[in-house]
Amino acid sequence: MTRDTMMARLERHQGSWDVAVVGGGATGAGVAVDAASRGYSVVLLEGSDFGKGTSSRSTKLVHGGVRYLSQGNISLVLGALRERAALRANAPHLVRPLQFVVPSYAWWESPYYGTGLKLYSLLAGRQGFGASSILSIGEALARVPTLRHAGLRGGVTYFDGQFDDARLVVNLVQTAAEQGAVVLNYARVTGVTTTAAGAADGVIAVDVESGRELRVPARVIVNATGPFADGVRRLALPGAPALIAPSQGIHLVFDRSFLPGACGLMVPKTPDGRVMFAVPWHGYTLVGTTDTPIGEVALEPRPFEEEIAFVLETAAPYFEKAPARADVLSAFAGIRPLVARNGTANTSSLSRDHTICLEASRLVTITGGKWTTYRRMAEDAVDAAVDAAGLPQRACVTRTLRVHGWDPQAGRLGEFAVYGSDASQLQALVREDSKLSVPLHPGVTCNGATVTWAVRAEMARTVEDVLARRCRALFLDAEAARTMAPQVAAILARELGRDGAWERQQVAEFTTLAARYGVGGAVGATP
């Protein structure tokens, strides 16, 4: 799958597409997979890289949502648990069970939280990832030895799922292409065309790399741009009222010493009424998140200084060695595309369920929701698009459709485990050139083979594409990623036929970006 191939397929297509998808994150990629697997002609246009926004900035959990259970939203939890099971079955190379410990420091916490988490496990039924149980002090410390010892009374354990979000987006895009869709990154939609009657009938886009205009007629348009959905809506309806109430959440990343085992930590009640997670991820410790209402959305959001302080202060009482600013290796922010309800300002109270809006006759906007339910969101959006455009009715098949890379035994593949069935091709690259096996940094799983593969098969176009989303270096250790940039740029230049000036510019741009992923890059931080 290369961008040149996709561009050629786009240009060869005659007439209108059945479905044009705007947005290449989790929902947009899911819509493209769903629509293409039903047999419709599909084109997906992403203005930046696949998964650039919200979809690569999650807590890396595939979960039903224990917080929603405490809110009484049983239907949302049940639906998410069903989707959690489907996602594990369809992408076992990226989704795995993760055991959590909820520590107890008061006598009532274990029975109280134990009851709720037992119900959570029961709701999952045969699709559960593991049973919940009460832990003694010794059992809690055996699972999370870095817990604060003083006052510990035990805890509760339960299971959820963990995944690599950006890699799943890439695999979904590959799946859509295998089903016949044309998928194109760096194709920014700048306009929506309409008929004389005002019905949406296509989009206008710009090929970011060449500056060339692309006109894409379509019978229906699905707007899956997450927090940017209102901007796309207003291309067709300039006066459309806001649908999105954006909320920012941040994560801090530390080294493995904070969670040296295989279990995660869940703090069931934070000062803002949320929960907080600390999870082991790719050999590091990821902690978050926050829920901060924001006025404007940005493609590259930055943590606020008060958010960093909040995460550190909330996590500190649960660790024997409290994490500090100096321990932060990467700090990143993501924006939730929550749906506004009656002017509600408190975004933590807004529903995480999804909403579909039909405008300009054939412009379908899908927003809200959560990563775990992307497949169901896509199914509902395609159903709505089919009705709006009068397309022939065809059944959804994605509940059991295997995602590209499917391999239930991927754990045996070592450093290439997240590539699943593609691992053999990366291993072949290493056999052809042993230098490609050399890690680009000792602490991050990324070598010449993974960079080469990212260009040849995953449509990576920039150093950022590789170090942020094909391998996750930027999100794990920003300084390590910065030192890797020249080596990555050299491989990209060779593979893409770029010159030395391009290579140097890529390194310079990534160096600037990486600086914003340290705590010093936070909004409001002292220079």
C-alpha positions in Angstrom: 0.0 0.0 0.0 1.7 3.2 -1.2 0.4 6.7 -1.6 1.4 6.8 -5.2 -0.8 3.7 -5.8 -3.7 5.2 -4.0 -3.4 8.5 -5.9 -3.4 6.5 -9.2 -6.5 4.6 -8.2 -8.3 7.8 -7.2 -7.5 9.4 -10.6 -8.6 6.3 -12.6 -12.0 6.2 -10.9 -14.8 7.2 -13.3 -18.0 8.9 -12.0 -19.1 9.4 -8.5 -18.0 7.4 -5.5 -20.7 5.8 -3.4 -19.1 7.1 -0.2 -16.5 9.7 0.4 -15.1 9.6 4.0 -13.5 12.8 5.4 -11.1 11.9 8.3 -8.5 9.2 8.7 -8.7 8.5 12.4 -10.4 5.5 14.1 -13.9 6.4 13.1 -13.1 7.4 9.5 -11.0 4.3 8.9 -13.7 2.2 10.5 -16.3 3.7 8.1 -14.1 3.0 5.1 -13.7 -0.6 6.2 -17.4 -1.1 6.8 -18.6 0.6 3.6 -15.9 -1.1 1.4 -16.6 -4.5 2.9 -20.3 -4.1 2.0 -19.3 -3.6 -1.6 -19.7 0.2 -2.0 -17.0 2.3 -3.8 -15.2 4.2 -1.1 -12.6 7.0 -1.0 -11.1 8.2 2.3 -9.3 11.6 2.5 -7.2 12.6 5.5 -5.7 16.1 5.7 -2.6 15.0 7.6 -1.5 11.5 8.5 -3.7 8.6 9.5 -4.4 8.9 13.3 -2.6 12.2 13.6 -5.2 13.6 16.0 -7.3 12.1 18.8 -7.0 8.5 17.7 -3.3 8.3 18.5 -3.6 10.0 21.9 -5.8 7.7 24.0 -5.1 5.9 27.2 -4.4 2.8 25.1 -7.3 0.9 26.6 -10.0 -1.2 25.0 -12.6 -1.1 27.8 -16.2 -1.0 28.7 -15.7 2.0 31.0 -15.9 1.3 34.7 -16.7 5.0 35.3 -19.8 4.8 33.2 -21.0 1.9 35.3 -20.8 4.1 38.4 -22.9 6.7 36.5 -25.6 4.1 35.8 -25.0 4.0 32.1 -25.4 0.2 31.8 -26.3 0.2 28.1 -23.1 2.1 27.2 -21.0 -0.3 29.2 -22.7 -3.4 27.7 -22.2 -2.1 24.2 -18.6 -1.3 24.8 -17.9 -4.7 26.4 -19.3 -6.4 23.3 -17.1 -4.3 21.1 -14.1 -4.9 23.3 -14.6 -8.7 22.7 -15.0 -8.2 18.9 -11.9 -6.0 18.7 -9.8 -8.6 20.5 -11.1 -11.3 18.2 -10.5 -9.2 15.0 -7.1 -7.7 16.0 -5.4 -10.1 18.4 -2.0 -8.9 17.4 -2.7 -5.5 18.9 -5.3 -6.1 21.6 -4.5 -8.1 24.8 -6.0 -8.5 28.3 -4.5 -6.3 31.0 -4.9 -6.9 34.7 -5.6 -3.8 36.9 -5.2 -3.3 40.6 -7.4 -0.9 42.5 -5.5 -0.3 45.8 -7.4 0.2 49.0 -6.2 2.6 51.7 -9.5 2.6 53.7 -11.4 -0.3 55.2 -14.5 0.2 53.0 -12.8 0.5 49.6 -12.2 -3.1 48.8 -15.8 -4.3 49.4 -17.2 -1.1 47.8 -15.1 -1.2 44.6 -15.0 -5.0 44.6 -18.8 -5.1 44.3 -18.8 -2.7 41.3 -15.9 -4.5 39.5 -17.5 -7.9 40.1 -20.6 -6.5 38.3 -18.4 -5.2 35.6 -16.9 -8.7 35.1 -20.4 -10.3 35.2 -21.7 -7.9 32.5 -19.0 -9.1 30.2 -20.1 -12.7 30.7 -18.4 -15.2 28.5 -16.7 -12.4 26.6 -14.8 -11.3 29.7 -11.0 -10.9 29.8 -10.6 -12.2 33.4 -12.4 -12.4 36.7 -12.4 -9.7 39.4 -11.3 -10.6 42.9 -10.4 -9.1 46.3 -6.6 -8.9 47.1 -4.7 -9.0 50.3 -1.9 -6.6 51.0 0.7 -9.1 49.8 -1.3 -10.0 46.7 -1.7 -6.3 45.8 2.1 -5.6 46.2 3.0 -8.8 44.3 1.1 -7.4 41.3 2.2 -3.7 41.7 5.3 -3.6 43.9 5.6 0.2 43.6 2.4 0.9 45.4 2.7 3.1 48.5 3.1 0.7 51.3 2.0 2.9 54.2 -1.7 2.4 55.0 -2.3 -0.1 52.2 -5.1 -2.5 53.2 -5.2 -4.6 50.0 -7.1 -4.0 46.8 -9.3 -5.3 44.0 -8.2 -6.7 40.7 -10.1 -6.7 37.4 -9.3 -7.1 33.7 -9.7 -4.9 30.7 -8.0 -4.7 27.3 -4.9 -2.8 26.1 -3.9 -1.9 22.5 -1.7 0.3 20.4 -4.1 2.9 19.0 -2.1 4.5 16.2 -1.0 1.1 14.9 -4.6 -0.1 14.8 -5.6 3.0 12.7 -2.8 2.0 10.2 -4.1 -1.6 10.1 -7.7 -0.4 9.6 -6.6 1.8 6.7 -4.8 -1.2 5.2 -7.9 -3.3 5.8 -10.1 -0.7 4.0 -7.6 -0.8 1.0 -7.8 -4.6 0.9 -11.6 -4.3 0.7 -11.3 -2.0 -2.3 -11.3 1.5 -0.8 -8.9 4.2 -1.9 -7.3 5.7 1.2 -5.2 8.9 0.9 -3.3 10.8 3.6 -2.2 14.4 3.2 -5.3 15.2 1.1 -6.9 18.1 2.9 -10.6 18.7 2.2 -11.2 22.4 1.6 -14.7 22.4 0.2 -18.0 20.5 -0.1 -19.8 20.8 -3.4 -23.6 20.8 -3.6 -26.3 20.5 -6.2 -28.6 23.3 -7.2 -31.0 22.1 -4.6 -28.3 22.3 -1.9 -27.6 18.6 -1.5 -23.9 17.7 -0.8 -22.5 15.8 -3.8 -18.8 15.7 -3.4 -15.7 17.3 -1.9 -12.8 19.4 -3.0 -9.4 18.6 -1.6 -5.8 19.7 -1.9 -3.0 17.2 -2.3 -0.7 18.7 0.4 2.4 17.3 -1.2 1.9 18.7 -4.7 -0.6 21.5 -4.1 -2.8 20.1 -6.8 -6.6 20.4 -6.4 -8.6 17.1 -6.2 -12.3 17.0 -7.1 -14.1 14.0 -5.7 -17.8 13.6 -6.6 -19.7 11.3 -4.2 -23.3 10.2 -3.6 -22.9 10.7 0.2 -20.2 12.2 2.4 -19.3 10.9 5.9 -17.7 13.5 8.1 -15.6 11.6 10.6 -13.1 14.3 11.6 -13.7 14.2 15.3 -13.1 17.5 17.1 -12.8 19.2 13.6 -16.3 18.0 12.6 -17.9 21.5 12.8 -15.3 22.9 10.4 -16.3 20.3 7.8 -20.0 20.8 8.4 -19.6 24.5 7.8 -18.0 23.9 4.4 -21.5 22.9 3.3 -23.5 25.0 5.8 -21.6 28.1 6.8 -24.1 29.0 9.6 -24.3 25.6 11.1 -24.4 25.7 15.0 -21.7 24.1 16.9 -22.1 20.3 17.5 -18.8 19.7 19.4 -17.9 20.6 23.0 -14.2 19.8 22.8 -12.4 18.5 25.9 -8.7 18.0 26.3 -7.1 15.1 28.1 -3.3 14.6 28.7 -1.0 11.7 29.5 2.4 11.7 31.1 4.9 8.9 30.3 7.6 7.6 32.7 10.1 4.8 32.6 9.2 1.3 33.5 10.4 1.6 37.1 7.1 3.0 38.1 5.2 -0.1 36.9 7.8 -2.9 36.6 5.3 -5.7 36.5 2.6 -6.6 34.0 -0.4 -5.0 35.8 -1.9 -1.6 35.5 -3.2 0.7 38.3 -6.6 2.3 38.5 -7.4 5.2 40.8 -11.2 5.0 41.1 -11.9 8.6 42.2 -9.9 11.7 41.3 -10.7 15.2 42.5 -12.5 16.0 39.3 -14.8 12.9 39.6 -13.0 10.9 37.0 -10.8 7.8 37.2 -7.0 7.8 36.6 -5.0 5.0 35.0 -1.3 4.1 35.2 -0.5 1.4 32.6 2.6 -0.4 31.4 2.9 0.3 27.7 5.8 -0.7 25.3 8.2 -0.9 28.2 7.2 2.4 29.7 4.6 3.7 32.2 1.7 5.8 30.9 -0.4 7.9 33.4 -3.6 9.9 32.7 -5.9 11.4 32.0 -7.6 14.8 32.5 -10.8 16.4 31.3 -10.4 20.1 30.5 -12.9 22.0 28.4 -11.3 24.0 25.6 -12.5 26.8 23.3 -10.6 25.9 20.2 -9.2 22.7 18.7 -5.7 22.3 17.4 -4.1 19.5 15.3 -1.1 19.5 17.7 -2.6 20.3 21.2 -0.3 20.9 24.1 -0.8 20.0 27.8 -1.7 22.8 30.1 0.7 23.3 33.0 -2.2 22.8 35.5 -3.0 19.5 33.8 0.5 18.2 34.3 0.4 19.3 38.0 -3.0 17.6 38.4 -1.7 14.2 37.1 1.4 14.3 39.2 -0.5 15.3 42.3 -3.2 12.7 41.8 -0.8 9.9 41.1 1.6 10.7 43.9 -0.3 9.2 46.9 -0.4 5.8 45.2 3.3 5.3 44.5 6.1 4.5 47.0 8.2 6.9 44.9 6.0 9.7 43.7 6.5 10.6 40.0 7.9 14.1 39.5 8.3 16.5 36.6 11.9 15.5 36.2 10.7 11.9 35.6 8.5 12.8 32.6 9.8 11.4 29.3 6.9 12.5 27.2 3.7 14.6 27.8 1.0 14.6 25.2 -2.6 15.9 24.8 -5.6 14.7 22.8 -9.0 16.3 22.2 -12.3 14.4 22.8 -15.0 15.3 20.3 -17.8 15.3 22.8 -21.3 16.3 21.7 -22.7 19.4 23.3 -26.0 18.9 25.3 -28.1 21.9 26.1 -25.2 24.2 26.7 -23.5 21.9 29.3 -20.1 23.3 30.2 -18.8 20.4 32.3 -17.4 18.1 29.7 -16.8 15.3 32.2 -20.6 15.0 32.5 -21.2 14.7 28.7 -22.0 11.3 27.2 -19.3 9.3 25.6 -21.9 7.7 23.3 -21.9 8.7 19.7 -24.1 11.0 17.6 -25.0 11.0 13.9 -26.2 14.2 12.3 -27.6 14.4 8.7 -27.3 17.8 6.9 -27.3 19.1 3.4 -29.3 16.0 2.4 -26.2 13.8 2.0 -23.6 15.0 4.6 -23.5 12.5 7.5 -21.5 13.6 10.5 -20.5 10.9 13.1 -18.9 12.1 16.3 -18.6 11.4 20.0 -18.1 7.9 21.1 -14.9 6.2 22.2 -12.1 4.1 20.6 -13.5 0.8 21.9 -16.8 1.4 20.0 -15.3 2.6 16.7 -16.7 -0.4 14.8 -20.3 0.1 16.0 -20.0 3.8 15.3 -18.9 3.0 11.7 -21.7 0.6 11.2 -24.3 3.2 12.3 -22.7 5.9 10.2 -22.7 3.7 7.1 -26.3 2.6 7.7 -27.2 6.3 7.8 -25.2 7.1 4.7 -26.8 4.3 2.8 -30.3 5.6 3.7 -29.4 9.2 2.8 -28.0 8.4 -0.6 -30.5 5.7 -1.5 -27.7 3.1 -2.0 -28.6 -0.6 -2.2 -29.0 -2.1 1.2 -26.2 -4.5 2.2 -25.5 -6.1 5.5 -22.6 -5.1 7.7 -19.9 -7.8 8.0 -17.3 -6.1 10.3 -18.3 -7.8 13.5 -16.2 -10.8 12.4 -14.0 -9.2 9.8 -10.3 -9.7 10.6 -8.2 -6.6 10.7 -5.0 -6.5 8.6 -2.2 -8.2 10.5 -4.5 -10.6 12.3 -2.4 -13.2 14.1 -3.6 -14.8 17.4 0.0 -16.0 18.1 1.7 -12.6 17.5 3.3 -12.6 21.0 5.9 -15.1 19.7 7.2 -12.5 17.2 9.2 -10.5 19.7 10.0 -7.0 18.6 7.7 -7.4 15.5 4.7 -8.6 17.5 2.6 -5.5 16.7 3.0 -6.2 13.0 1.2 -9.6 13.3 1.1 -11.4 10.0 3.3 -8.7 8.4 6.2 -9.7 10.7 7.5 -12.2 8.3 8.1 -9.5 5.7 10.0 -7.3 8.2 12.1 -10.3 9.0 12.8 -10.8 5.3 14.0 -7.2 5.2 16.5 -7.9 8.0 17.7 -11.1 6.2 18.4 -9.0 3.1 20.3 -6.4 5.0 21.4 -7.2 8.6 22.1 -3.5 9.3 18.3 -2.9 9.3 18.0 -4.9 12.5 20.1 -2.4 14.6 17.9 -0.5 17.0 17.8 3.3 16.3 17.7 3.8 20.1 18.3 1.3 22.9 15.1 2.2 24.7 12.6 2.2 21.8 11.5 -0.7 19.5 12.4 0.9 16.1 15.0 -0.1 13.6 15.8 0.3 9.9 13.4 -2.5 9.0 10.4 -0.9 10.7 11.1 2.5 9.1 11.5 1.0 5.7 8.3 -1.0 6.1 6.5 2.1 7.3 7.3 3.8 4.0 6.8 0.9 1.6 3.6 -0.6 3.2 2.1 1.9 5.6 2.1 5.2 3.7 4.5 7.0 6.1 5.7 10.2 4.5 7.5 12.2 7.2 9.8 11.6 10.1 6.9 12.4 12.4 4.7 9.8 10.7 7.3 7.2 11.6 8.4 8.3 15.1 4.9 9.3 16.3 2.6 6.8 14.8 4.3 3.8 13.0 6.6 3.3 15.9 5.6 5.2 19.1 8.9 6.8 20.0 7.6 10.4 20.3 4.9 9.3 22.7 7.2 7.3 24.8 10.4 9.3 25.1 10.5 12.6 23.3 14.3 13.1 23.7 15.0 9.6 22.4 12.8 10.3 19.4 14.7 13.5 18.7 18.0 11.6 18.6 16.5 9.1 16.2 15.2 11.7 13.7 18.4 12.0 11.5 18.5 8.2 10.9 14.8 8.0 10.1 15.1 11.0 7.7 18.0 9.4 5.9 16.0 6.2 5.3 12.9 8.2 4.2 14.9 10.3 1.8 16.3 7.1 0.2 13.0 5.4 0.0 11.0 8.4 -1.3 13.7 9.8 -3.5 14.1 13.1 -1.6 17.2 15.3 -1.6 19.4 16.5 1.3 17.6 19.7 1.8 14.3 17.8 2.4 16.1 15.5 4.8 17.5 18.4 6.8 14.1 20.2 6.9 12.5 17.0 8.2 15.0 16.8 11.0 14.5 20.4 11.9 10.7 20.2 11.9 10.7 17.1 14.1 13.2 18.6 16.5 10.9 21.5 17.1 7.9 19.1 17.5 9.7 16.9 19.9 10.5 19.8 22.2 6.8 20.3 22.7 6.4 16.8 24.1 8.5 17.6 27.1 7.0 19.2 30.2 8.7 22.4 29.2 6.4 22.4 26.1 3.3 22.7 28.2 1.1 25.8 27.9 1.8 28.0 30.8 5.1 26.4 31.7 8.0 28.6 32.8 10.5 29.1 30.0 
